[in-house]
Amino acid sequence: MKRKDFLHLTGICSLGLFTIPHLALGAQDSFTLAQLIGKGNPEITGNSYRQKMHKQTKAAFLEMKAAAAKDNISIEVVSAYRSFERQKEIFEGKYKRFTGQGLSPKQALSKIIEYSTIPGTSRHHWGTDIDIIQANTGARPSSVLQEKHFYGNGPFCDMKVWLTKNASSFGFYEVYTKDANRKGFSHEPWHFSYKPVSKPMLEAYKKLDIKSILQQEKIMGSEHFSDGFIAKYVQEHILDINPELL
């Protein structure tokens, strides 16, 4: 039976029952569809969007944070685990705003995915990815997640230099690297992923019928998710990342 037929027969809404095997790499042996698209994960620990992470990611992050502190670098998480519903709120809020400003649905979608993921496709759903800044820099910019703050004389430059040298030894890698040949999401020097868990989750995620799942969820604008749009989105926004995470 083809995988697409299987998904329809078993019902995509039965998220907690559907599992996908993978080669473990030190993580769990299988992931539910719910875990992969941000609809529930028993491995998540923490009480807020800044603290919620996959438990293995959290342990590794705390080790990295402690090591950085010894070098007078205070790492602060500004965003970690993000649920499907939260990502849907973000996505649909932007969709309404952009179409309300006169953009066509397709133009709005193109603008949204410069930085924001379609709900159900975010790496933040896995609890393995974190957006981080440096806390001990004095006055803080009003908008912290901007590339200019991580280079040159930017307030988070010292942290960025430290992470470039040390993050991989704790299992963390920058996801959307500064590579002129990379497509998809723009460079995000603040976004790091815990490879020992996120890599096997990505392997499992690649086996999903993304278009069917997104349309089943009735996301605003999903009627414009053509086969070509989804194929390009997967190739550029999900897979065109730091090769270390593939």
N, C-alpha and C positions, 0 to 999 in steps of 0.2 A: 504494500500500500504506500502511496506517495505521502510524504510528510505533510504536504498541504491538506490532502484529504483527511489525514489523521487528525490534524488540528481542528478541522471543521466538525468531524464526527464526534470527537470527545468534548468539544466545546471550549473555546478559548477562555471563557469565564471561569472555568474550573482551575484557576491559577495555581492553587496550592497543591494540586495533585499531579501536576505535570513536571517531570524531572528530566534533566539532560545529563548524561554521563560525560566525564572528561578525564584527562590525565591530571592527577591531583596537584603536583608540584607543591606539596605540603599543605594544601587546602583540603576542603571537604570533597567527597567523592561525586556529588551531584548537586545541581542547582535547580530549584523550581522555577517555573516561568515567572511566578510572582517575584522571586528574588531578582531575576534578570531585568524586569521592567519596573521595579520600584514599588511593588504592591504588597510588600511584606517580607521580612527577613529576620528569622530568629537569631541570626548571628550578629545583628546590630546591637551595639551597646551605647548608652549615653542618654542624656535628658534634653538636649536642645540641638538645633541645626548646626551649632558650632562644635558640639561634643559627640554627636552620634556618628559612629564609624563601625565598620566590621571589626569584631573583637581583635583579630590578628593585626589589622591595620592600626588600631588604637594602641596596642602594646608596642608596636614598632615605632609609631609616631612619638610616644612618650619617651622612648629611648633616644630618638633623634633630638627631640626638644631638650632633653637633659644634657646631651653632648654639646649642642649649640650654646646652651646657657653658660657652659664652662668657658666658651670663647666670647662671652658677653653678647651673644645673639639671642634675643628673646623672640621665639616663633609663636605667632598667634594664628589660630584657625578662624577664618571669617565665614567659611561655609564647608560643610562636610556632606553627610548623607542627606539626600533630597528625595522625597517620595514622588511617586507618579503624580499624585494629586497636586502637590506643590509645584512641580514642573509644569503641569497643565495650567495652573493659575497664571504662572509667569508667561507661558507661551500664548495663551488665549488673550491675556491682557495686552500684550504687544500686538497681536493680530487685530484686535478691535481698534487699538490706537492707530496703527498704520493704515488700515483700510478706512478708518474714519478721517484720516488726513488726505484721502483721495487715491491712495495706492491701490492697484488691482490686487486681488487675492494672491496671484503668483508673485507680484512684486513684493507684497508684504512678507510672504514666506521667505523669499530670497534675503530680505533685509533682516528678518528675525534670526536666520541661521548663520549670520555672520559671527554671532557670539552665543546665541541661545540654542539649546537642543530641543528637538521635538520630544514631548513627554513619551516615556517608554524607551528612549534611546540614549539617555544621559548616563555617563559613567558615574555620576554622583548617586545614581540609584543603587549602586553596588556597595556603597559604604567604604570603598577603597580609595576614593579620590578626595583631595582636600585643596581648598584655596587658602593660601597662607600669606601673611605679611609679617613684617618685623615690628614688634610692639615698642621696643625701647629706643625710639628715634626722636622724642620730643613732640613737637606739634605734628598732628596727623592730617594728611590731606582729606578734604571732604569726600572725595571719591577715591578709594584706595586701590581698586583693581584697574590700574592703568599702567601700560607698559613703561612709560617714562619714569615711573617711581622706582623701577627695579634696575635702572642703568645710570651710568654717569654719576651725577651728584644726587640722584634720587634717594629718598629717605629709606628705601628698602634695599639699596644696592649692596650693603655689607652682607645682608642675609642671602641675597642672590649669589654672591661670590662664594659664601660658605656652602650653600646647597650644591652649587656646581661641583665643588670639590668633594663633598661628603655625603650627599643624600643617597647616592646609589649604594653605599656601604650599609645603609639601613633598609634597603629594598625600595626606595622611592625614586621615581623618575619623572621629569617634566614631560607632560603629555603632548602639548601643542607647541613644538619647538620653533625657534627662530630660524626657519629654513625657507629660503626664497622659492624653492621648488615644491614645497609642501602646499597642498590645497586644503579646503575645508575651513575649520575655525581659525580665526586669526591667532597670532602668537599670544600665549598666556603664561608669562613667566611666574605667575603665582599658583598655577595648577599642577599638583603632583599626584602621582598614583603609586599605590603599593603593589608592586609587580607580583609577588608570590601569590596574591589572591586575584588581582585584576586580570592577569594574563589568562588563567584558566576560565575565568568568567567570560572574557571576550571570546575565547574559543567556543564556549557553549552558546553564547549570544549569536555568533555567526551562523548557527544552524537554524535560527528562528525564521519564520515567514513574517518579516517585519511589516510589510504592507498590510497583510490580513489582520495582524494584531492592531495596528494603528487605526485601521478603518473600523474594526470591531469596537474600539473604544470611543468612536464618534468624536474625535478631537476636532475642534473648530478649524475649518480649512482643509480637513483631510480628504474632502471630495476632489481636491486638486493634487493629491498625491498620486501622480501617474506612475506607471512602471519605470519610466525613464527618470523621473524625479527621485524616486526611492533608490534606484540603482546607483545614481550619482551621489546621493546623500550618504549612502552606506560606504561607498568607495572613498569619498573625500572626507566626510565628517566623522565617520566611525573608524575607518581603517587607515587613513593617511595621518598617522601619528608617529611619535617617536618609535623607531624600529625596535628599540629595547623592550617595548611593551607588546610587541606582536608575537 
